[in-house]
């Protein structure tokens, strides 16, 4: 397993991008878009969910 220093300090998008590029080899862009499709439009509502 690949390690990353400071992963917890990355933004949500940076974390998903890192995971997609390092573990999901088929199409990182598609994986990122799929994860993003589940995000709530309102950031404050997303935090509560």
MDTraj code that builds the backbone (N, CA, C; nanometers):
import mdtraj as md
import numpy as np

residues = "UNK UNK UNK UNK UNK UNK UNK UNK UNK UNK UNK UNK UNK UNK UNK UNK UNK UNK UNK UNK UNK UNK UNK UNK UNK UNK UNK UNK UNK UNK UNK UNK UNK UNK UNK UNK UNK UNK UNK UNK UNK UNK UNK UNK UNK UNK UNK UNK UNK".split()
xyz = np.array([
    [0.0846, -0.1173, 0.0000],
    [0.0000, 0.0000, 0.0000],
    [0.0892, 0.1237, 0.0000],
    [0.0514, 0.2213, -0.0812],
    [0.1260, 0.3464, -0.0888],
    [0.0867, 0.4359, 0.0279],
    [0.1838, 0.5017, 0.0836],
    [0.1570, 0.5942, 0.1921],
    [0.1606, 0.7369, 0.1421],
    [0.0975, 0.8252, 0.2168],
    [0.1001, 0.9669, 0.1827],
    [0.1138, 1.0454, 0.3125],
    [0.2043, 1.1376, 0.3126],
    [0.2243, 1.2219, 0.4290],
    [0.1306, 1.3418, 0.4197],
    [0.0569, 1.3686, 0.5252],
    [-0.0319, 1.4844, 0.5286],
    [-0.1657, 1.4635, 0.4607],
    [-0.2070, 1.3385, 0.4423],
    [-0.3339, 1.3104, 0.3739],
    [-0.4513, 1.3814, 0.4418],
    [-0.4540, 1.3818, 0.5735],
    [-0.5665, 1.4426, 0.6455],
    [-0.5761, 1.5930, 0.6238],
    [-0.4680, 1.6550, 0.5814],
    [-0.4688, 1.7996, 0.5582],
    [-0.5130, 1.8363, 0.4162],
    [-0.5279, 1.7361, 0.3289],
    [-0.5713, 1.7627, 0.1920],
    [-0.7202, 1.7968, 0.1896],
    [-0.7620, 1.8698, 0.0874],
    [-0.9041, 1.8990, 0.0704],
    [-0.9758, 1.7717, 0.0253],
    [-1.1069, 1.7739, 0.0287],
    [-1.1857, 1.6581, -0.0135],
    [-1.1517, 1.6199, -0.1574],
    [-1.1450, 1.7177, -0.2457],
    [-1.1143, 1.6905, -0.3860],
    [-0.9727, 1.6367, -0.4022],
    [-0.8777, 1.6907, -0.3271],
    [-0.7394, 1.6427, -0.3341],
    [-0.7286, 1.4985, -0.2856],
    [-0.8032, 1.4629, -0.1819],
    [-0.8024, 1.3254, -0.1311],
    [-0.8586, 1.2295, -0.2354],
    [-0.9717, 1.2659, -0.2932],
    [-1.0333, 1.1794, -0.3945],
    [-0.9421, 1.1665, -0.5153],
    [-0.8813, 1.2758, -0.5570],
    [-0.7888, 1.2718, -0.6702],
    [-0.6714, 1.1799, -0.6417],
    [-0.6157, 1.1884, -0.5213],
    [-0.5019, 1.1049, -0.4846],
    [-0.5403, 0.9569, -0.4863],
    [-0.6558, 0.9253, -0.4276],
    [-0.7024, 0.7861, -0.4252],
    [-0.7263, 0.7361, -0.5666],
    [-0.7917, 0.8171, -0.6481],
    [-0.8221, 0.7760, -0.7855],
    [-0.6947, 0.7512, -0.8660],
    [-0.5966, 0.8359, -0.8493],
    [-0.4722, 0.8228, -0.9261],
    [-0.3844, 0.7087, -0.8774],
    [-0.3916, 0.6761, -0.7479],
    [-0.3015, 0.5762, -0.6919],
    [-0.3623, 0.4372, -0.6757],
    [-0.4942, 0.4260, -0.6758],
    [-0.5556, 0.2959, -0.6529],
    [-0.6578, 0.2561, -0.7579],
    [-0.7132, 0.3498, -0.8283],
    [-0.8188, 0.3212, -0.9255],
    [-0.7662, 0.3538, -1.0648],
    [-0.7018, 0.2575, -1.1238],
    [-0.6248, 0.2822, -1.2453],
    [-0.7073, 0.2951, -1.3723],
    [-0.8293, 0.2470, -1.3763],
    [-0.9041, 0.2447, -1.5010],
    [-0.9239, 0.3841, -1.5592],
    [-0.9810, 0.4740, -1.4825],
    [-1.0016, 0.6104, -1.5295],
    [-1.0183, 0.7036, -1.4097],
    [-0.9086, 0.7602, -1.3622],
    [-0.9178, 0.8487, -1.2450],
    [-1.0174, 0.9630, -1.2614],
    [-1.0277, 1.0195, -1.3796],
    [-1.1194, 1.1319, -1.4012],
    [-1.2640, 1.0866, -1.3808],
    [-1.2986, 0.9693, -1.4317],
    [-1.4341, 0.9172, -1.4138],
    [-1.4641, 0.8915, -1.2659],
    [-1.3668, 0.8402, -1.1941],
    [-1.3848, 0.8142, -1.0511],
    [-1.4078, 0.9450, -0.9760],
    [-1.3284, 1.0451, -1.0054],
    [-1.3439, 1.1759, -0.9409],
    [-1.4822, 1.2334, -0.9706],
    [-1.5250, 1.2254, -1.0945],
    [-1.6578, 1.2767, -1.1320],
    [-1.7692, 1.1995, -1.0623],
    [-1.7520, 1.0677, -1.0485],
    [-1.8528, 0.9856, -0.9806],
    [-1.8643, 1.0263, -0.8335],
    [-1.7520, 1.0404, -0.7653],
    [-1.7561, 1.0850, -0.6259],
    [-1.8198, 1.2229, -0.6158],
    [-1.7829, 1.3131, -0.7027],
    [-1.8354, 1.4501, -0.6989],
    [-1.9862, 1.4538, -0.7218],
    [-2.0390, 1.3578, -0.7946],
    [-2.1830, 1.3567, -0.8216],
    [-2.2649, 1.3324, -0.6946],
    [-2.2029, 1.2796, -0.5893],
    [-2.2726, 1.2536, -0.4632],
    [-2.2631, 1.3693, -0.3654],
    [-2.1858, 1.4710, -0.3962],
    [-2.1712, 1.5844, -0.3070],
    [-2.2966, 1.6701, -0.3083],
    [-2.3308, 1.7215, -0.1939],
    [-2.4458, 1.8107, -0.1826],
    [-2.4064, 1.9477, -0.2348],
    [-2.4979, 2.0165, -0.3016],
    [-2.4687, 2.1495, -0.3561],
    [-2.4363, 2.2508, -0.2471],
    [-2.4989, 2.2351, -0.1322],
    [-2.4782, 2.3267, -0.0208],
    [-2.3727, 2.2669, 0.0722],
    [-2.2566, 2.3327, 0.0831],
    [-2.1448, 2.2819, 0.1626],
    [-2.1841, 2.2627, 0.3085],
    [-2.2608, 2.3538, 0.3646],
    [-2.3009, 2.3432, 0.5053],
    [-2.3919, 2.2224, 0.5272],
    [-2.4798, 2.1952, 0.4326],
    [-2.5661, 2.0773, 0.4425],
    [-2.4830, 1.9503, 0.4318],
    [-2.3825, 1.9503, 0.3481],
    [-2.2957, 1.8335, 0.3319],
    [-2.2247, 1.8015, 0.4627],
    [-2.1819, 1.9029, 0.5356],
    [-2.1135, 1.8814, 0.6626],
    [-2.2040, 1.8135, 0.7635],
    [-2.3334, 1.8462, 0.7595],
    [-2.4288, 1.7916, 0.8552],
    [-2.4688, 1.6489, 0.8218],
    [-2.4512, 1.6108, 0.6981],
    [-2.4961, 1.4777, 0.6540],
    [-2.4015, 1.3745, 0.6945],
])
top = md.Topology()
chain = top.add_chain()
for i, resn in enumerate(residues, 1):
    res = top.add_residue(resn, chain, resSeq=i)
    for name in ("N", "CA", "C"):
        top.add_atom(name, md.element.get_by_symbol(name[0]), res)
traj = md.Trajectory(xyz[None], top)
